[in-house]
């Protein structure tokens, strides 16, 4: 009993030393990992994957004689598919992401940080190479990269509303997370430039529920987080329907931009569970066999 107590104490001390973002991301990734299949597969490469029993038609050169000598059967040595993707993650770090309509909800940036790091954890476990777009770090699939990403994402530094274009390896992938409230022409310019260089990607719009439903009533003064001019509305309820229609048109435009570039598009609200958005992100990346 004393040994178990000491072990638990050491485990709690180790967990306490980890960045809170990393702890939360690992927890979310573990939840999603239970419902997804691995991305590893047999293929040409040098990394050992598994032994399997010899089958008629297998080349004799693939027989592992050392392993076969341990039993009365012949075994073939299979290697892992050496075509891991290079996936560049980006999340909006602009001032508009520091918004939460209530104290019970996380800020949009906090949710984007969590999803980005949790997705990185899942992808690394699946054998993919990841990095943070704009960080200057080359894509990697090691645990060290996860630790680096947690530190980079945890920095309280402001950034642009949309990713800045940089040349990436052809057939790389970009995952863009943010409120994506920039004008459609601005979003299109960024996506089109990446797509023209052979990069595939996914757009995830992250919004606070109040940004979707505009639940306010009466006379309200709205102040922007990025030096926008204040807007005073005498009766918010009179513009709620028009606001909802405008948001719907904006989302339709984002979807059309993604479709034209052969990217995918999804949405997430901060009052909903992170695993659902993470699973959708992972699914958007995983099934594209043509990417390989």
HELIX and SHEET records of a PDB file:
HELIX    1   1 UNK A    2  UNK A   16  1                                  15    
HELIX    2   2 UNK A   20  UNK A   33  1                                  14    
HELIX    3   3 UNK A   60  UNK A   62  5                                   3    
HELIX    4   4 UNK A   65  UNK A   68  1                                   4    
HELIX    5   5 UNK A   95  UNK A   97  5                                   3    
HELIX    6   6 UNK A  108  UNK A  125  1                                  18    
HELIX    7   7 UNK A  143  UNK A  154  1                                  12    
HELIX    8   8 UNK A  184  UNK A  196  1                                  13    
HELIX    9   9 UNK A  209  UNK A  213  1                                   5    
HELIX   10  10 UNK A  236  UNK A  238  5                                   3    
HELIX   11  11 UNK A  240  UNK A  260  1                                  21    
HELIX   12  12 UNK A  274  UNK A  286  1                                  13    
HELIX   13  13 UNK A  289  UNK A  291  5                                   3    
SHEET    1   A 2 UNK A  48  UNK A  53  0                                        
SHEET    2   A 2 UNK A  75  UNK A  79 -1                                        
SHEET    1   B 5 UNK A 129  UNK A 132  0                                        
SHEET    2   B 5 UNK A  86  UNK A  91  1                                        
SHEET    3   B 5 UNK A 173  UNK A 178  1                                        
SHEET    4   B 5 UNK A 200  UNK A 207  1                                        
SHEET    5   B 5 UNK A 264  UNK A 269  1                                        
SHEET    1   C 2 UNK A 220  UNK A 222  0                                        
SHEET    2   C 2 UNK A 231  UNK A 233 -1                                        
END                                                                             
